[in-house]
Amino acid sequence: MKHTVEKTRREYNQWVADETLEDYALRYSPSSFRKWSPLQLANTALGGISFLALEAIGAVLLLNYGFSNAFWAIMLASVLIFIAGSPISYYAARYNIDIDLLTRSAGFGYVGSTVTSLIYASFCFIFFALEAAIMAQALKLYFNLPLHWGYLFCSLIIIPIVFYGVTAINQLHRWTQPIWLLLMILPFYFVFTQEPKALAFLVSYQGDLNGSNQFDWYYFGIATGISFSLIAQIGEQVDYLRFMPDKHKSNRVIWWLSLVAAGPGWIVLGCLKQLGGALLASLVVMTGLGLADAKEPVQMYLVAYQYVFENSANALLVTTIFVVISQIKINVTNAYAGSLAWSNFFSRVTHNHPGRVVWLVFNIAIALLLMELGVFEALHAILGLYSNAAVAWVFAVFADLVINKPLKLSPPIVEFKRAHLYDFNPVGFVSMLISAFVSILAFGGLFGDYAQAYSWLFAMLLSLILSPLIAIITKGKYYIARDNKHFISSDTLVACEVCEQHYAETDMAHCPSHEVPICSLCCTLESSCRDQCKPAQESLFHQLFKRLFKQHLSDNATRRIASFTLLSGSMLSIVGLAFWLVYLEAPEYAHRSIFIEQQSHLYTLFFVMAVLICTASWWVVLTNENRLLAEIELNEQNKTLDQEVNERKQIENTLRESESALRKLFEYSGDAVLLLKSGYFYDGNIAALNELGFHSKKELLNISPADISPEFQPDGYKSIEKAAQMVAIAQEQGFHRFEWEHINVEGTAFLVEVSLTPIIIRGEDIVYAAWRNIKERKEAEEIIRRLAYYDPLTQLPNRRYLQDRMEQSIARSKREAKEFAVLMLDLDRFKAVNDTLGHLAGDELLKQVAGRISESLREIDMVARLGGDEFMILLDNIEHIEDIGRIAEKIVSILSVPFVLAQSNDVRIGASIGICLYPKDGQSAEKLMDHVGMALYQAKDNGRGCFAFFTESLTRLACEKLKIESRLRYAIKQQELRVFYQPQVDINSGNIVGAEALVRWQDPENGLISPDQFIPIAEDSGLIIPLGEWVLRETCRQGKQWLDQGLVKITLAVNVSPKQCFKAQILFLW
């Protein structure tokens, strides 16, 4: 059954999605948010090392256990913390996740890491309380502000800074870091220079508890455990390291240096500060102050600054400034880390996340409560106990990263999302529980004094041993519950379909419950899915109880007992721990007899609370079981109801499918569609609204086709009348298509092709009007028409257009009994212009000629270009023959005027014009074209630059010429030509010195034909070239024959046509 998310949850998630406040709490930090350089992040992370609890710890260790034990304890703890923090820091910076997400993937499981979140949150509020208490002491000392008001002030001042997350914290550390370093180092310099005995006094200092400065393994172990409690600080460093930019070739050196410095490297400065605290504590004792003052960092630095300033007031002022700066710097980190830890804890426990800032206030409120309870006085006891849990946790994570992953006992990937993790992974979770439980028992003295002193070592070694051992036993099957087959690790943004926000693909999972992509936060907060995405499997705890009571109890009873044992045991452990802490502190505040009485009361109170806890736990177990049963029953009922609803929906969907499909086709059709009812529009699709310029369908209602059309259509009909006529035709024929002109709201007209189809909708007669804008089609048709009917150079009509026009003129002349004339014009000397000035000049000349001719004609006349330099003119409605001559003479005259071209300013040509009349000179377009061509040739024969009318004699002459041309072609092939020689005689000697070859045609039918009859025809037809070649060969042959006969050598002359010189290869005839 597919679930839905309430709108309140969706709005809630949108508020949490403000990453300026959230800093990607509970999720992967994408590269888009990681905008700081490695050095900036290192500076911010190291800014959190300003906490004076380090000095306080060093002081407590020195004053209680002596220098030798304190020094080596601090050194050993620092080395172990550095080693443990190195892989944790690297994985957090490499995969950009906080300590909780890293713990999940490192063998704890999704719910298992909830315990570690609580451990980490405890560290944050404990140290916040310690640091704020130190700051309150400084304010009391300088301003005489009561401690309880100081606690409140020191807590509230942190909230505005941490409210805006790492961005504001970054700026704070950026500006305060130099001041803090200077104020921290300055007093040590003056102490070393002005108090030479200080170092010797420190080295020889005897502890208050052991009364000696000798190294003692027992006290060394206790001191190491207290210093080792600082191991959880690596979590706060990781909270900044998750914002490290990606490592690449150009920044790898800075990246690694920053990682080491900001990660495990924090303990280097921490070690020095602990030793510095020991030095300052011994200095306080040297001045004669009590041990209580020597444990307070404010008193330590006040004494040290008295070496810097002679004026005590100045020393107190600078001390107060230094303490305030230091404590603000560390407590913004404590508060920030605590807000993340509580967010991780409560988001999984309650499936609710009101935002990181809410848990910021919650974390500070707990710290404020601890301050009011006097946490500073119980520092050594609290830290000694806490270090056992912290060490067990951190080294369980360390073992998984350093041992299990290299040995391939755990997956190489770092998976932190609920959708892919088991709730509990015994590798880390059980390892930590066993290690912490054993070490806490040892810390309580159950195994003896030395085991109590080295309880932290139990936690560390057991975690290192148990983690790989359990991984081998379980074969690592509890790391990944479901493979990630939908998303890869990248920063590509993907929309979460639950909260409707966009997150990096690394942060996304596929949710089978919602059947959509879901972000890690929404997955964490989902409470109704019951982990459908993962295989159903009971917890190891329940499985253990089933094996123990399998033969005696039913599965339900076993499950109840297991749940009761787990819940009551957890609550009793927490309460017992609290009572135990009170028990440990009791001897320091009461007389022995009173203590025994209080001890009895504590036992009685504990057992009373135990009864109440067990009763409440059993009630919670039964209530939860009833809730689960109710959920199961409700889900079954919901499934039945869903089936009924789905069946009804399927029927309704089937009925609506066709209507929905038609509606989609209607709305999103590429063609505009309008629906008419009773002659008025009542609906239209998007394309129609866009074409008409309407913004909504309301503007279309109750208007008729005539309202969105011009008054008259292009064919002259009134729009209102034609619209009614078209609808009537469509209703009669069932379909009708026609062209129509519409106007849009801006008054612009456009032509469309309309298709009308009568249909019936809900029993009403409707006309379905689909139309398509045909503007582009008409433009394309016009382009095609111009290409087909117009000359592309001169833009004049071409031969096809002329023939159509002549056919129209013939038809009209027949109807009206009128004449029209056809003129053919050929340019004189155009070839010379083309050959001398180039084709560009020729083209420009043709354009100007076309322009001059067009200007000289009437509007009803037409001029067309036939091709080359030939033009044809059609003169309609001729009343007087002499008018034709005047127009022809005008055209000849205007074309004789010089033309101005780009290549020459004085181009002179002429024109010859042939004229024929309809119907006198021909009654078809073909005849008219033939006869006007003959008339043009006549004009050219008359000397060019003139015009000539067509006559019958011209036709006969043309026919005669064609006959002669045909016979001449045959005569050349049949050797009917003869060459006669006209001798050239030397007058003085009377001898023949030469001869001129003269060609004659010996026609079998007409006898000898003179050259003036066939040579011009040969020139016009191109036969002059083969004719000339024959004459040359024949003359040469005859000359050689005469030489062979012994005649005197003479010169023979042959007349050659100019065309022969240009086109024939005379030199290659022999």
Helices and strands as residue ranges (DSSP letters): H 7-16, H 19-22, H 38-47, G 48-50, H 53-95, H 99-103, I 104-108, H 113-143, H 147-156, H 159-163, H 165-194, H 197-203, H 217-228, G 229-232, H 233-241, H 252-262, H 266-286, H 291-294, H 297-305, H 312-350, H 356-372, G 375-378, H 379-399, I 400-404, G 418-420, H 426-443, H 449-453, H 455-474, E 493-495, E 502-504, G 505-507, E 508-511, E 516-519, H 520-525, H 540-549, H 555-585, G 586-588, H 592-668, E 672-677, E 680-684, H 686-692, G 697-700, G 705-708, H 719-733, E 736-743, E 749-761, E 764-773, H 775-789, H 799-816, E 819-828, H 830-837, H 839-855, E 862-867, E 870-878, H 881-896, E 910-918, H 925-941, E 947-949, H 952-973, E 977-985, E 992-1003, E 1007-1009, H 1011-1021, H 1024-1044, E 1051-1054, H 1058-1063, G 1066-1068
